[in-house]
Amino acid sequence: MRRQPIERVTVRAPAKVNLHLSVGRRRSDGFHDLTTIFHAVGLYDEVDAVHADALTVTVSGEGADSVPTDRDNLAMRAAALLGMETGHEPVVALAIRKGIPVAGGCAGGSADAAAALVACDALWGTGLSRGELLGLAARLGSDVPFSLHGGTALGTGRGERLTPVLGQGSYSWVLALADGGLSTPDVYAELDRQRDSGPVGVVSDASAVLTALRSGDAVALGHVLANDLQAAAIALRPTLRLLLDTGKDLGALGGIVSGSGPTVAFLARNEEHAVGLAAALAGQGVCRSVRRADGPAHGARIVELA
């Protein structure tokens, strides 16, 4: 049993891909009802938490300049919320190392918030249960509970109500990163505008994705990936259509805009196929860079205590 005080905690949290995302009409509170299948993949942000005299956050890694370091930062808000709810003065220095695309539809900010909750809980010895942490996560954002949960899960409500999804095997992905980011509120607003202008196709229900996951059939899964936000993301970033078409022409089993985009996730047959697909995509000049990742991955968890 550990006896000395904990001075530093490092927590790793994964990116996510929405294998299925159906979006309801805009509610009176400004949110949309969602039905989504979250899938955590092995791209990670890491958050270090150390004792300090004030609540601060620093960010390093690709896209760090675009991440706020004030109270708009979700990790900082997570630490403040945990402190308020547990009676701890929220004084901690958080250092975020970005491995998840910034503003890419992969829930990097939510991963940071989940990591901060786990890190500060350990650093301060608050001893909250996983259920209590999930409750705080839901107050921070729709994707934060899944960043804690990891694996594969069905999300309803705003996405914060989770039901684990049991599936067979693992999946190999190639994530194609477009230049720049897309604002999630802007993409939802574009979907609302499209719907106000006339009929907009709605994705099928989630049952086909669940069936493919239960059987571990990557080919079947590639055929049923679907996202209501994809058309809106393409309207705001038309080059995404070329990227999607290129990936499929190169042999991807399926491709989908991840969440609100602009990252595009391509499903490969296996790890060897993913390596070749990533290399082929990188040579086409249709995206800024590519990343390889496997899923499902674990949710936010401690990787080092000091």
Secondary structure, DSSP 4 states (H G I P E B T S, - for coil): ---SPP-EEEEEEEEEEEEEEEEEEEPTTS-EEEEEEEEEEEEEEEEEEEE-SS-EEEEEETTGGGS--STT-HHHHHHHHHHHHHT----EEEEEEE-SPTTSSS-HHHHHHHHHHHHHHHHHT----HHHHHHHHHHH-TTHHHHHHBSEEEEETTTTEEEE---SS-EEEEEEEPSS---HHHHHHHHHHHHHHS-------THHHHHHHHHT-HHHHHHH-EETTHHHHHHH-THHHHHHHHHHHTT-SEEEE-TTSS-EEEEESSHHHHHHHHHHHHTTTSSSEEEEEEES-B-SEEEEE-
